[in-house]
């Protein structure tokens, strides 16, 4: 028993520094600890509260209202590594959360997974059909809430191998659900990300495909060989779920494809250009930030420009943009 106690004490001491507040946080109830993986989730969810310094997120301003405290708490629940902490009792929050009234059938699942480096998972509920896009971190209470409020998901659409996360656990919870992935993303657990996908029910080829009424899979190779985007009709504006293919870059302040993490820059530039004539006004990515367009012409021009810049300057080395995240006054950004 003494040996076990010593082991437990050693573990507590070893882990404690990682759970201590980062020195870059402003003082107050909420803080980020050293387990942060810099995924940007909290910074886009609550940009007035969370910023970035020394390669990690931090609290740059403590919540000043119940609404801001709710935002901070939502970010804490969504955080894939549980790196956001609160002293005292935070408010109760629940997911899924409606994303935007302009596309009223689309919900943010929260519960981002560390297995996908915090990729954003979504849920669409329309016409009696429930669809999930990329896998949330599995949580049984959250799964029960989805079933209770929306019904059992019919599909889990997987944009690419990096963001499959807990897809097998969701399949176990909802056995009638069909998972969709491109065949080029299928692999066994012996290859990155060491997650079995050979049993995914629907494995698509390079041809664009209709998954269900109002739901289409678009093959967009580049970030990965079999990357998919999903075009979804809603009761408002149409939405394009882009995974890691295209998003608003917080670093560059413009649409980007994050070439440093990709497979083939040229193919990805072609795939970005392919999107310009699709019928959508909103991009909801897995990584990166959402962006909306006021018209089809604005969308077309922005996507064309994104494809051109990605081809000419894929790593953003010529960019002089100021990052979209905030930095605390007490720390010089490195």
PLY file of the C-alpha trace (Angstrom):
ply
format ascii 1.0
element vertex 334
property float x
property float y
property float z
element edge 333
property int vertex1
property int vertex2
end_header
0.00 0.00 0.00
2.73 2.58 0.78
4.25 1.91 -2.66
0.88 2.52 -4.30
0.44 5.75 -2.38
3.89 6.90 -3.43
3.04 6.09 -7.05
-0.21 8.05 -6.85
1.57 10.98 -5.25
4.22 10.93 -7.98
1.55 10.88 -10.69
-0.28 13.80 -9.08
2.92 15.81 -8.87
3.85 14.95 -12.45
0.48 15.97 -13.83
-0.17 19.01 -11.66
2.03 21.45 -13.60
0.09 20.76 -16.80
-3.18 21.63 -15.08
-1.86 24.84 -13.56
-2.93 28.09 -15.25
-0.65 29.32 -18.01
1.08 32.56 -17.09
-0.39 34.16 -20.20
-3.95 34.08 -18.77
-5.39 37.23 -17.26
-6.36 36.67 -13.64
-9.87 35.50 -12.88
-12.31 32.61 -12.85
-11.45 31.02 -16.21
-8.02 29.89 -17.32
-6.26 27.70 -19.89
-3.70 25.15 -18.73
-0.59 23.71 -20.36
-2.42 20.74 -21.93
-3.74 23.10 -24.64
-2.88 21.85 -28.16
-3.49 25.22 -29.87
-6.41 23.93 -31.97
-8.15 27.36 -32.06
-11.56 26.02 -30.94
-11.99 28.33 -27.96
-10.66 31.32 -29.89
-13.33 31.15 -32.57
-16.09 30.15 -30.17
-15.44 33.01 -27.73
-13.05 35.46 -29.43
-13.56 38.18 -26.83
-12.48 35.82 -24.04
-9.76 33.64 -25.53
-6.67 34.63 -27.48
-3.26 33.20 -28.25
0.23 33.64 -26.83
3.39 31.54 -26.80
1.84 28.88 -29.02
-1.23 28.17 -26.89
-4.63 29.62 -26.18
-5.13 31.81 -23.13
-7.78 33.95 -21.47
-7.28 37.54 -22.60
-10.42 38.90 -20.92
-12.56 37.40 -18.19
-16.29 37.11 -18.92
-18.10 40.31 -17.98
-21.70 39.08 -18.35
-23.74 35.88 -18.02
-23.74 35.61 -21.82
-19.96 35.77 -21.99
-19.64 33.26 -19.16
-21.88 30.88 -21.10
-19.67 31.30 -24.18
-16.55 30.57 -22.13
-18.18 27.48 -20.66
-19.28 26.24 -24.08
-15.69 26.57 -25.23
-14.57 24.59 -22.19
-16.99 21.76 -23.00
-15.95 21.75 -26.66
-12.21 21.83 -25.87
-10.79 18.47 -27.04
-8.23 18.24 -24.24
-10.19 19.67 -21.33
-7.63 22.46 -21.08
-10.06 25.23 -20.10
-10.83 25.34 -16.39
-13.06 27.42 -14.15
-12.71 28.25 -10.49
-16.09 27.79 -8.86
-19.25 26.66 -10.61
-19.65 27.53 -14.30
-23.14 27.75 -15.83
-24.73 24.65 -17.30
-24.55 24.46 -21.10
-25.74 21.87 -23.58
-24.95 20.79 -27.12
-25.94 20.51 -29.97
-26.23 24.27 -30.44
-27.84 26.00 -33.42
-25.09 27.57 -35.52
-26.90 30.37 -37.33
-30.53 31.26 -38.04
-29.64 31.73 -41.72
-29.30 27.94 -41.98
-31.69 26.77 -39.26
-31.13 23.00 -39.51
-27.40 23.01 -38.68
-26.00 22.50 -35.19
-22.54 22.58 -33.64
-22.01 19.35 -31.72
-19.31 20.66 -29.39
-17.36 17.77 -27.83
-14.38 18.16 -30.17
-12.04 15.17 -30.13
-8.29 15.14 -29.47
-8.10 12.29 -32.00
-8.95 14.79 -34.76
-6.90 17.63 -33.24
-10.12 19.35 -32.27
-11.95 19.27 -35.62
-15.43 20.79 -35.47
-18.28 18.24 -35.62
-21.74 19.19 -36.88
-25.27 17.82 -36.92
-27.97 18.50 -39.51
-31.63 17.81 -38.76
-34.03 18.33 -41.66
-37.13 16.62 -42.96
-36.96 13.86 -40.35
-33.38 12.98 -41.32
-30.46 13.41 -38.89
-26.90 13.57 -40.23
-23.62 14.07 -38.41
-20.59 15.54 -40.16
-17.23 14.38 -38.79
-17.06 12.59 -35.47
-17.50 14.32 -32.14
-15.78 13.01 -29.05
-18.08 10.24 -27.86
-20.10 11.05 -24.76
-23.01 8.85 -23.75
-25.10 11.67 -22.26
-24.57 13.72 -25.39
-25.56 10.74 -27.58
-28.72 10.32 -25.52
-29.53 14.00 -25.95
-29.16 13.74 -29.73
-31.51 10.77 -29.84
-34.01 12.41 -27.51
-34.11 15.79 -29.24
-33.46 14.89 -32.88
-33.67 11.12 -33.31
-31.03 8.56 -34.19
-28.57 9.76 -36.87
-29.01 8.13 -40.27
-25.55 9.04 -41.58
-22.15 10.00 -40.23
-20.34 11.80 -43.05
-16.54 11.69 -42.74
-14.63 14.32 -44.69
-11.28 12.48 -44.45
-9.23 10.09 -42.35
-7.83 12.72 -39.97
-11.26 13.52 -38.54
-12.86 10.08 -38.08
-12.10 10.18 -34.30
-14.71 8.15 -32.37
-16.71 7.02 -35.42
-16.71 3.39 -34.22
-18.18 4.33 -30.83
-20.93 6.32 -32.51
-21.67 3.34 -34.76
-21.87 1.10 -31.72
-24.31 3.52 -30.08
-26.40 3.93 -33.26
-26.03 0.59 -35.10
-28.40 1.55 -37.96
-26.33 4.62 -38.80
-24.36 4.47 -42.07
-20.89 5.98 -42.18
-19.63 7.56 -45.41
-16.00 8.05 -46.43
-13.94 8.09 -49.64
-12.34 4.74 -50.43
-8.87 6.33 -50.55
-9.20 7.26 -46.86
-9.90 3.69 -45.75
-7.16 1.95 -43.79
-6.52 -0.33 -40.84
-5.40 0.62 -37.35
-1.74 0.05 -38.25
-1.61 3.37 -40.15
-2.22 6.96 -39.11
-4.43 7.86 -37.30
-4.36 4.24 -36.05
-8.15 3.95 -36.22
-9.94 1.16 -38.10
-12.05 2.41 -41.02
-12.23 -0.68 -43.26
-15.72 -1.45 -41.96
-17.23 1.92 -42.94
-20.49 1.11 -44.72
-20.37 3.50 -47.69
-17.01 3.97 -49.43
-17.18 6.46 -52.29
-15.08 6.73 -55.45
-13.80 9.90 -57.12
-17.21 10.69 -58.60
-19.34 13.26 -56.79
-22.30 11.48 -55.19
-25.76 12.18 -53.80
-25.96 10.75 -50.29
-29.59 11.65 -49.62
-32.06 14.26 -50.89
-30.35 17.62 -50.46
-27.02 16.10 -49.39
-24.13 15.68 -51.85
-20.55 14.50 -51.48
-17.96 16.45 -53.49
-14.55 14.88 -54.06
-11.90 17.53 -53.31
-8.46 15.86 -53.31
-5.50 17.84 -52.06
-5.41 17.95 -48.29
-5.70 14.18 -48.61
-6.20 11.85 -51.57
-9.83 11.13 -50.80
-10.98 14.29 -49.05
-14.70 15.01 -49.34
-16.77 18.16 -48.91
-20.50 17.89 -48.27
-23.03 20.27 -49.81
-26.19 20.38 -47.71
-29.50 22.10 -48.36
-31.24 23.62 -45.35
-34.53 25.43 -44.80
-32.50 28.60 -45.33
-29.19 29.02 -47.11
-27.17 26.09 -48.40
-24.03 25.12 -46.49
-20.75 23.53 -47.59
-18.95 21.41 -44.98
-15.31 21.52 -46.03
-13.40 19.51 -43.42
-9.76 20.58 -43.75
-10.03 21.53 -47.42
-10.93 25.23 -47.22
-11.63 27.66 -44.39
-11.05 31.17 -43.15
-7.50 31.12 -41.81
-7.11 32.92 -38.49
-3.40 33.32 -39.25
-3.82 34.80 -42.73
-7.23 36.43 -42.36
-8.47 34.95 -45.65
-9.70 31.73 -47.22
-6.95 29.13 -47.22
-6.28 25.41 -47.58
-3.51 25.02 -44.95
-0.85 23.65 -47.30
1.61 22.80 -44.54
-0.69 19.96 -43.46
-1.68 18.74 -46.92
-0.86 16.07 -49.49
-0.78 17.84 -52.89
-0.91 21.63 -53.27
-1.65 21.60 -57.00
-4.53 19.17 -56.72
-5.93 21.10 -53.77
-5.81 24.39 -55.69
-7.78 22.71 -58.49
-10.25 21.32 -55.95
-10.74 24.74 -54.37
-11.51 26.25 -57.78
-14.02 23.46 -58.36
-16.19 24.82 -55.54
-16.80 28.27 -56.99
-19.98 27.39 -58.88
-21.60 25.22 -56.22
-24.76 26.66 -54.68
-23.83 27.67 -51.12
-23.35 30.82 -49.05
-21.64 29.44 -45.97
-18.47 27.40 -45.40
-18.39 25.34 -42.21
-14.95 23.75 -41.87
-13.48 21.13 -39.58
-10.36 23.19 -38.91
-10.16 26.90 -39.51
-13.02 29.32 -39.17
-16.46 29.68 -40.71
-17.14 32.23 -43.39
-20.34 33.49 -45.03
-20.98 35.30 -48.29
-23.71 37.83 -48.97
-24.28 36.62 -52.53
-23.34 33.95 -55.04
-21.15 36.48 -56.86
-19.22 37.23 -53.66
-18.78 33.51 -53.03
-17.56 32.86 -56.56
-15.05 35.71 -56.43
-13.74 34.71 -53.00
-13.29 31.06 -53.93
-11.58 31.95 -57.21
-9.19 34.24 -55.33
-8.55 31.55 -52.72
-7.62 29.04 -55.43
-5.28 31.56 -57.07
-3.53 32.50 -53.82
-3.24 28.88 -52.75
-1.56 28.03 -56.03
0.79 31.04 -55.96
1.54 31.29 -52.23
0.31 28.08 -50.57
2.15 28.66 -47.28
1.17 32.31 -46.93
4.76 33.51 -46.87
3.89 36.68 -48.78
0.96 37.51 -46.52
1.21 40.54 -44.24
-2.15 40.04 -42.55
-2.68 40.47 -38.83
-3.94 37.26 -37.18
-7.60 37.25 -36.20
-6.95 36.11 -32.65
-6.24 38.46 -29.76
-3.06 38.49 -27.70
-2.83 39.53 -24.04
-1.19 42.88 -23.33
1.19 41.37 -20.80
2.81 38.97 -23.27
4.77 39.70 -26.43
3.63 37.28 -29.14
6.45 35.13 -30.51
0 1
1 2
2 3
3 4
4 5
5 6
6 7
7 8
8 9
9 10
10 11
11 12
12 13
13 14
14 15
15 16
16 17
17 18
18 19
19 20
20 21
21 22
22 23
23 24
24 25
25 26
26 27
27 28
28 29
29 30
30 31
31 32
32 33
33 34
34 35
35 36
36 37
37 38
38 39
39 40
40 41
41 42
42 43
43 44
44 45
45 46
46 47
47 48
48 49
49 50
50 51
51 52
52 53
53 54
54 55
55 56
56 57
57 58
58 59
59 60
60 61
61 62
62 63
63 64
64 65
65 66
66 67
67 68
68 69
69 70
70 71
71 72
72 73
73 74
74 75
75 76
76 77
77 78
78 79
79 80
80 81
81 82
82 83
83 84
84 85
85 86
86 87
87 88
88 89
89 90
90 91
91 92
92 93
93 94
94 95
95 96
96 97
97 98
98 99
99 100
100 101
101 102
102 103
103 104
104 105
105 106
106 107
107 108
108 109
109 110
110 111
111 112
112 113
113 114
114 115
115 116
116 117
117 118
118 119
119 120
120 121
121 122
122 123
123 124
124 125
125 126
126 127
127 128
128 129
129 130
130 131
131 132
132 133
133 134
134 135
135 136
136 137
137 138
138 139
139 140
140 141
141 142
142 143
143 144
144 145
145 146
146 147
147 148
148 149
149 150
150 151
151 152
152 153
153 154
154 155
155 156
156 157
157 158
158 159
159 160
160 161
161 162
162 163
163 164
164 165
165 166
166 167
167 168
168 169
169 170
170 171
171 172
172 173
173 174
174 175
175 176
176 177
177 178
178 179
179 180
180 181
181 182
182 183
183 184
184 185
185 186
186 187
187 188
188 189
189 190
190 191
191 192
192 193
193 194
194 195
195 196
196 197
197 198
198 199
199 200
200 201
201 202
202 203
203 204
204 205
205 206
206 207
207 208
208 209
209 210
210 211
211 212
212 213
213 214
214 215
215 216
216 217
217 218
218 219
219 220
220 221
221 222
222 223
223 224
224 225
225 226
226 227
227 228
228 229
229 230
230 231
231 232
232 233
233 234
234 235
235 236
236 237
237 238
238 239
239 240
240 241
241 242
242 243
243 244
244 245
245 246
246 247
247 248
248 249
249 250
250 251
251 252
252 253
253 254
254 255
255 256
256 257
257 258
258 259
259 260
260 261
261 262
262 263
263 264
264 265
265 266
266 267
267 268
268 269
269 270
270 271
271 272
272 273
273 274
274 275
275 276
276 277
277 278
278 279
279 280
280 281
281 282
282 283
283 284
284 285
285 286
286 287
287 288
288 289
289 290
290 291
291 292
292 293
293 294
294 295
295 296
296 297
297 298
298 299
299 300
300 301
301 302
302 303
303 304
304 305
305 306
306 307
307 308
308 309
309 310
310 311
311 312
312 313
313 314
314 315
315 316
316 317
317 318
318 319
319 320
320 321
321 322
322 323
323 324
324 325
325 326
326 327
327 328
328 329
329 330
330 331
331 332
332 333
